[in-house]
Amino acid sequence: MNPKIQEFLKSKGARIAGRVAIIAAGIVLIGLSIIFIFRRNILQFVVKEVTTRVERKYPVDLVIGKADYVGVNTVIMRNIAVIPKGADTLFTTDSVDAQISLWTIFKGRPVFSELKIANAYLTARKTKTQNNYSFLLRKKPAEPSVKKSKTGRNYGEILNNLIETAFENVPEAVTFRNLLVTYEGDNRNIRVNMPLLTVDEGNISSSLTVQTDSLINKLHVEGNINPDDYQISANLYTTDTAGIRIPYIKEKYGAKLSFDSLKVSLTDKVYKQNRLTIKGEGRMNKLLVNHPKVADGDVQIDKGAINYVVTIGQDYYSLDTLSRVTLNKMVIYPQARLITQPSKRIALKVRSAQTEANDFFESLPKGMFETLEGIKAQGYLTYNMNFYVDMAQVDSLKFNSGLEGKYFNILSYGKTDLRRMNEPFEHTVYEYGKPLRTFTVGPQNPNFTPYNQISNYLKNSILTSEDYGFFKHKGFHEGAFRHSMITNIKEKNFTRGGSTISMQLVKNVFLTRKKTVARKVEEMLIVWLIENNRLTSKQRMYEVYLNIIEWGPNVYGVKEASRFFFEKYPADLNLAESLFLTSIIPRPKAYRYSFDSYGNLRNRTKYYFKLISGIMLRRGLISQEEYDNLYPHVNLAGRARDLIVTATPAPDTTAVDSLQMDLVTPIDLLD
């Protein structure tokens, strides 16, 4: 083709394209002008469409009192309310200011940005018959229905719906001024007042006051949210010297729980096969717990953290293997699982990382291990525990627990010298938390009886009943712990402790008699330290035990007991007398109930004689002749005779009840 013709055609095409562009721009401009002119009408139409869409999705009435433009692209809406069908108003606000794109209005799908909401009130109410918020937690109709179990609700599904609903309604930018969130129930009232709450490109900031009944917390929150990936993190702290206090703990459990700051996050969620798995992290500083069953005073953890992987489904709850707990300088890997149907099954595993010894002791919660404060050591410590029970077959319960040391050695003892039993020492007896009397455990005390001056019958019968493996184990008897757990679960009460002689001794010498979690854990740790480091010989431990335990009203130690009941020296006790003294160790103050008003042994004590002497015979601790000649009777003398024979007769019984059996079953026969 001729070059001139080609050039002409190009020039003409360019002119045509330019004219088309001008015409298109004109059309767009005309369209925008029409939209701008009729924008109020379009806005009213869009508001009506949004209202219809919301009311079609949820059983509510959405009321927007007025919607109009202010300026070019700023919309203001007045007197908005969300009113659930047949229930109280859930949400109201005086005004909402927002930027709106004209182009999105033209498309019929308006996009609001830079929301400014003033004087908003979110009020959740619940009565015995109804509430005004549960419709938000219901499953979306578009999703397949979840098969329901006859046993109850799938809390994994409920939590998943709650998370998705919350994240789907997070705006890109919003400012709340004077936002008041309240919950009004039959038994509790919660009020959250936020003078200012901002969300800007995922960044969250707010100061708020939370009032739960009479408890008030003033808090500040900083965080970040990513709705697309279901991710959120928040830092919560207060300048209040009392810390952040958890409501209802005091009223419901008689406890106090507070912390200085809290960081929580959700980093991932997956809902699959009707189970929700969530991952995240929690960090807490200066956690303080106070409860009479936990410890005598405040228990404090300076720094605590958890990286969690939790799965929740129908009748299924688990803390998965990737979870990790940090307690000050100690790292622990917990694993837990609860299955509620067809029977309740509980599994728990705890494994600590190998921890440098001083870090281990410094990581222990303050207020729980006062005896060990200041202890210094070298080497490493590791703890492992496994527990499993099927509540339909409680007797099959499995349990093992152990603290292991590597190159472990105590360098200094701090507040309490755990070697104190090696030499004479002052021992104080407490009753109901108050000191009753103090005496020396050693030759300086005329009532002290050396080990080799105590009847072998008594030493062997106590070992048979209380802890036959005492001279072989290292302070713990897992069979006893297992059986005590089984008994406590069946009776739904703490009736058996599974304590060895080592544990009873440590409780009496180093600790208070109060039944708290702290005392029990501290007791176990001290026993481990004494036994595994051989701080005191077994014979000396047993000697101290026999010289300090209670045997009656203000009767402590084997010599006082021998004189109180029989006017004898401990070396002269016969088999029957030894068996009787052994029988009252679990309940020394109830010694009189072993006799009738004439000083004869009751049937349950006779049964005990038969049981323990039979075990002693099988173990070669007594001869066949001694067993055959044993008659369940003792000759009371001294003060005990005066108190027992002249006492009001107590009713006899021929049955051996469960409490009685619990008291007399030797722990070495439990497995």
GUPAFI-454042 format. One line per 8 residues: number of its first residue (from 1); for each residue x, y, z negated of C-alpha. Coordinates in steps of 0.1 Angstrom, whole numbers. Each point is the difference from the previous one (the first is absolute). Layout:
BEGIN
NUM	X Y Z; ...;
//
This chain:
BEGIN
1	0 0 0; 11 35 7; 18 15 -30; -21 32 3; -32 -20 -1; 12 -19 -31; 9 33 -17; -34 14 9;
9	-18 -31 -14; 20 2 -33; -7 36 -4; -37 -5 6; -1 -30 -24; 17 21 -27; -26 27 5; -28 -25 -2;
17	15 -16 -32; 3 34 -16; -36 9 9; -11 -34 -15; 20 7 -32; -16 35 -2; -34 -15 5; 6 -27 -26;
25	13 25 -25; -30 22 7; -23 -29 -5; 17 -8 -33; 0 36 -10; -37 2 9; -6 -32 -20; 18 13 -30;
33	-18 33 3; -33 -18 1; 11 -21 -30; 11 31 -19; -33 18 8; -21 -30 -10; 24 -14 -26; -24 6 -29;
41	-26 -20 18; 25 -27 8; 12 0 -36; -36 -5 -13; -4 -29 24; 33 -15 -11; -9 4 -37; -33 -17 7;
49	19 -29 18; 25 -3 -29; -29 -1 -25; -18 -26 20; 32 -21 3; 7 1 -38; -36 -8 -10; 0 -29 25;
57	32 -14 -16; -9 6 -36; -33 0 -20; 3 37 -7; -14 34 9; 27 24 12; -11 36 -5; 19 29 16;
65	-18 32 -10; 17 23 26; 27 -3 26; 14 29 20; 31 15 16; 21 27 -16; 25 12 25; 11 -19 31;
73	4 -35 -13; -7 1 -38; -32 -18 -11; -16 5 -34; -26 -24 -14; -20 8 -31; -18 -21 -26; 10 -35 10;
81	-14 -30 -19; 2 -38 2; -31 -15 -16; -3 -38 -1; -34 -15 7; -19 -3 -33; 29 11 -21; 16 31 -14;
89	20 24 21; 35 -13 5; 18 31 14; -7 37 4; 22 29 10; -7 38 4; 20 4 32; 24 -16 25;
97	22 21 23; 17 -17 28; 18 6 33; -17 -18 29; 12 -5 36; -24 12 27; 11 -28 22; -10 -27 -25;
105	-34 17 -3; -4 -2 38; 8 -38 -3; -26 -3 -27; 25 -14 -25; 10 31 -21; 33 -2 -17; 4 22 -31;
113	33 11 -15; 12 22 -28; -30 -8 -22; -6 23 -29; -26 -13 -24; -12 21 -29; -19 -9 -32; -5 -37 8;
121	-16 -25 -23; 3 -38 3; -23 -16 -26; -1 -38 -3; -28 -13 -23; -7 -35 -11; -29 -14 -21; -10 -35 -8;
129	-22 -2 31; 18 21 27; 28 22 10; 6 27 27; 33 -12 15; 1 -37 6; -11 4 37; 36 13 7;
137	15 -33 -10; -22 -22 22; 14 -19 29; -2 17 34; -28 -16 22; 24 -4 29; 22 -24 -19; -8 -37 -3;
145	-17 -9 -33; 21 -16 -27; -12 -34 -13; -10 5 -36; 7 -24 -27; -27 -10 -24; 24 9 -28; 1 38 6;
153	14 29 20; 31 1 21; 19 28 -17; 26 -1 28; -26 10 25; -14 27 -23; 34 16 -6; 8 -2 37;
161	-32 18 9; 7 26 -26; 35 6 13; -11 3 36; -29 23 -8; 23 23 -20; 27 1 27; -24 5 29;
169	-14 32 -17; 34 17 -6; 2 33 20; 33 12 15; -2 33 -19; -24 10 -27; -1 23 -30; -24 -5 -28;
177	-6 29 -24; -19 -9 -32; -6 -37 7; -19 -18 -28; -2 -38 0; -21 -16 -26; -11 -35 -9; -30 -4 -23;
185	-7 -35 -13; -20 -16 -28; 31 -3 -22; 26 24 14; 4 34 16; 29 11 21; 6 36 11; 28 9 24;
193	4 38 6; 24 11 28; 3 38 4; 21 -7 32; 6 -30 21; 18 1 33; 7 -26 27; 22 13 28;
201	14 -24 26; -1 -28 -25; 15 19 -29; -22 1 -32; 2 24 -28; -23 7 -29; -2 10 -37; -29 -15 -18;
209	-16 -5 -34; -14 -35 -7; -25 -3 -28; -11 -35 -10; -26 5 -28; 21 19 -26; 35 -8 15; 15 28 21;
217	30 -4 23; 15 30 19; 19 -14 30; 18 10 32; 1 -22 31; 23 1 30; -2 -26 27; -2 -10 36;
225	-26 -20 20; 1 -16 34; -36 -11 9; 10 -18 32; 22 -25 -18; -19 -1 -33; 30 14 -19; -2 23 -30;
233	24 11 -28; -6 22 -29; 20 15 -29; -20 7 -31; 15 19 -30; -9 23 -28; 17 26 -22; -21 -10 -30;
241	22 -13 -28; -25 -28 -7; 6 -13 35; -27 -14 23; -24 -20 -22; -21 -28 14; -37 3 -10; -22 -27 -16;
249	30 -20 -13; -4 14 -35; -37 -5 -1; -1 -34 15; 32 -16 -12; 12 21 -28; 31 9 19; 19 30 12;
257	15 1 34; 18 29 16; 28 9 24; 19 32 11; -1 -5 38; -13 -25 25; 8 -7 36; -23 -24 20;
265	0 -9 36; -18 -22 25; 23 -9 29; -19 -27 19; -33 -19 0; -12 -30 20; -35 -15 -1; 1 -35 14;
273	-21 -31 -5; -21 18 -26; 30 9 -21; 15 34 -6; 38 3 -5; 14 34 -11; 35 11 -5; 14 29 -19;
281	19 14 -29; -6 14 -34; 24 19 -23; -5 12 -35; 21 20 -24; -3 0 -38; -28 -26 -3; -13 -1 -36;
289	-22 -27 -14; -14 -2 -35; -22 -29 -12; 1 -18 -33; 2 -34 18; 29 11 22; 23 16 -27; 0 18 -33;
297	6 33 18; 5 16 34; 16 -21 27; 17 20 27; 15 -9 34; 21 29 14; -2 -11 37; -22 -27 15;
305	-7 -8 37; -18 -26 20; 2 -8 37; -32 -20 5; -15 -23 26; -35 -8 -11; -26 -22 17; -37 0 -9;
313	-26 -22 15; -31 -20 -8; 8 -16 -35; 37 6 7; 25 25 -15; 37 -1 3; 32 20 -7; 22 -14 28;
321	37 -11 -1; 13 33 16; -11 20 -30; 26 14 -23; -1 17 -34; 28 23 -13; 1 5 -38; 26 26 -7;
329	31 -18 12; -15 -35 3; -15 -14 32; -28 -26 -3; -17 -20 28; -35 -9 -11; -24 -23 19; -36 -5 -11;
337	-31 -16 15; -36 -3 -13; -26 -22 17; -34 2 -15; -19 -28 18; -8 -28 -2; 18 3 -33; 22 28 -13;
345	37 -7 7; 28 22 -12; 36 -1 11; 28 23 -11; 37 0 7; 25 25 -13; 37 1 10; 24 27 -9;
353	31 9 20; 33 -7 -17; 4 30 -23; 31 13 -17; -5 -7 -37; 1 36 -12; -23 11 28; -24 -28 -12;
361	-1 13 -36; -2 36 11; -29 -8 23; -22 -15 -28; -30 22 -9; 8 24 -29; -21 -9 -31; -3 -37 8;
369	35 -12 -10; 10 22 -29; 22 -28 -16; 21 -1 32; 5 37 4; 37 9 6; 11 -36 8; 29 -2 25;
377	10 -31 20; 18 -11 31; -10 -25 27; -32 -4 18; -36 -11 -8; -28 -14 22; -36 -9 -10; -23 -25 17;
385	-36 -10 -8; -26 -22 17; -36 -4 -11; -30 -17 16; -34 -10 -13; -33 -13 15; -27 11 -24; -20 -31 10;
393	29 -22 -12; 17 20 -27; 20 -30 -13; 19 0 33; 15 34 -8; 36 4 10; 25 24 -16; 37 5 -2;
401	21 30 -9; 36 7 -5; 26 27 -5; 34 -9 14; 34 17 -8; 31 0 22; 33 9 -17; -22 15 -27;
409	15 12 -33; -12 24 -27; 25 28 -6; -18 19 -28; -34 -4 -17; -12 35 -3; -29 6 -25; -3 -36 -13;
417	28 -25 -5; -14 -33 13; 26 -19 -20; -14 11 -34; -12 -35 -9; 36 -12 -1; 6 17 -33; -23 7 -30;
425	-25 27 8; -30 18 -14; -33 -12 12; -33 20 -4; -33 -17 1; -29 20 15; -38 -5 -4; -24 20 21;
433	28 22 12; 12 9 -36; 31 -13 -18; -9 -25 -26; 34 -10 -15; 37 -1 9; 24 -28 -9; 35 -12 9;
441	4 -29 24; 32 -15 -14; 17 -14 -31; -5 32 -20; -37 -8 -2; -7 -28 -25; -30 -11 21; 22 -6 31;
449	5 -37 8; 29 -11 23; -9 -23 29; 15 -31 -15; -20 4 -32; -33 -2 17; -18 -34 3; 4 -17 33;
457	-36 -9 -1; -10 36 1; 25 10 26; -10 -28 23; -38 4 -5; 2 37 8; 20 -7 31; -24 -27 10;
465	-30 23 -4; 14 33 10; 29 -5 25; 16 -34 2; 23 11 28; 14 29 -20; 35 -13 -2; 1 -7 38;
473	-18 28 17; 11 36 4; -29 17 -17; -29 -8 23; -23 -29 6; -18 4 33; -23 -29 -8; -12 19 -31;
481	-5 32 21; -19 -19 26; -23 -16 -26; -6 32 -18; -11 16 33; -24 -28 7; -14 3 -35; -4 38 2;
489	-16 -2 34; -25 -26 -11; -9 18 -32; 1 35 17; 20 12 -29; 36 2 -12; 0 -29 -25; 33 -17 7;
497	34 16 5; 23 -30 8; 28 14 -21; 31 -20 -8; 18 2 -33; 25 23 16; -28 24 10; -17 -2 -34;
505	34 8 -16; 7 30 22; -35 13 -6; 6 -1 -38; 36 12 -1; 1 27 27; -35 10 9; -34 10 -14;
513	-29 -25 -4; -23 21 23; -13 -19 30; 9 23 28; 13 -7 35; 31 20 -8; 8 -21 -31; -5 -32 19;
521	22 9 29; 27 15 -23; -2 -32 -21; 7 -21 31; 29 21 11; 17 0 -34; -5 -38 -2; 17 -3 34;
529	29 22 -11; 6 -19 -32; -4 -35 14; 18 4 33; 29 19 -16; 1 -23 -31; 0 30 -23; -13 -22 -28;
537	3 -37 -5; -31 -22 2; 5 -13 -35; 3 35 -14; -31 12 19; -20 -29 -15; 14 7 -35; -11 36 3;
545	-34 -11 13; -6 -23 -30; 10 27 -24; -22 28 12; -33 -15 14; -32 5 -20; -15 -29 -19; -27 17 -21;
553	-10 32 -18; 33 18 -4; 18 -33 4; 30 3 24; 27 -26 6; 3 -37 -7; 10 3 -37; -29 22 -9;
561	-24 -23 18; 14 -31 -17; -4 15 -34; -34 16 8; -16 -33 10; 20 -27 -16; 24 14 -26; 29 -16 19;
569	32 9 17; 0 -1 38; 24 -30 0; -25 -21 -20; -30 3 22; -15 -33 11; -16 -9 34; -36 9 -10;
577	10 33 -16; 21 9 30; -29 -8 23; -23 22 -20; 24 29 0; 3 -4 38; -37 -1 5; -6 35 -15;
585	27 18 20; -24 12 27; -25 14 -25; 18 3 -34; -26 23 -16; -26 -27 6; 19 -27 -19; -29 -5 -25;
593	-23 -13 27; 23 -31 3; -15 -12 -34; -33 -6 -16; -8 14 -35; 18 -30 -16; 33 4 18; -5 -28 25;
601	9 5 36; -29 6 24; -5 -22 31; 15 23 25; 33 1 -20; -1 -38 -3; -3 -1 38; 30 23 3;
609	21 -23 -23; -9 -30 22; 9 19 32; 33 15 -9; 13 -30 -20; -9 -23 30; 21 22 23; 29 1 -25;
617	-1 -38 -1; 2 -3 38; 29 23 0; 19 -19 -27; -2 29 -25; -17 -23 -26; 0 -38 -5; -29 -23 5;
625	-1 -5 -38; -2 37 -7; -28 3 25; -19 -30 -14; 4 13 -36; -11 36 9; -33 9 -18; -16 33 9;
633	2 15 -35; 22 25 -18; 3 7 -37; -5 37 -4; 19 17 -28; 7 36 -12; -19 30 12; -15 -17 31;
641	-18 -25 -22; -16 27 -21; -12 19 31; -12 -31 19; -16 -23 -25; -19 28 -18; -11 16 33; -36 -1 12;
649	-5 -32 21; 3 5 37; -22 -21 23; 17 -31 13; -1 -11 37; 6 -33 17; 3 14 34; 32 13 15;
657	-9 32 17; 18 17 29; 17 26 -22; 13 -27 -23; 13 -19 30; 16 31 14; 19 5 -33; 14 -35 -3;
665	9 -10 36; 38 -2 2; 12 21 29; 23 -28 13; -31 -22 6; -18 26 21; 14 -11 34;
//
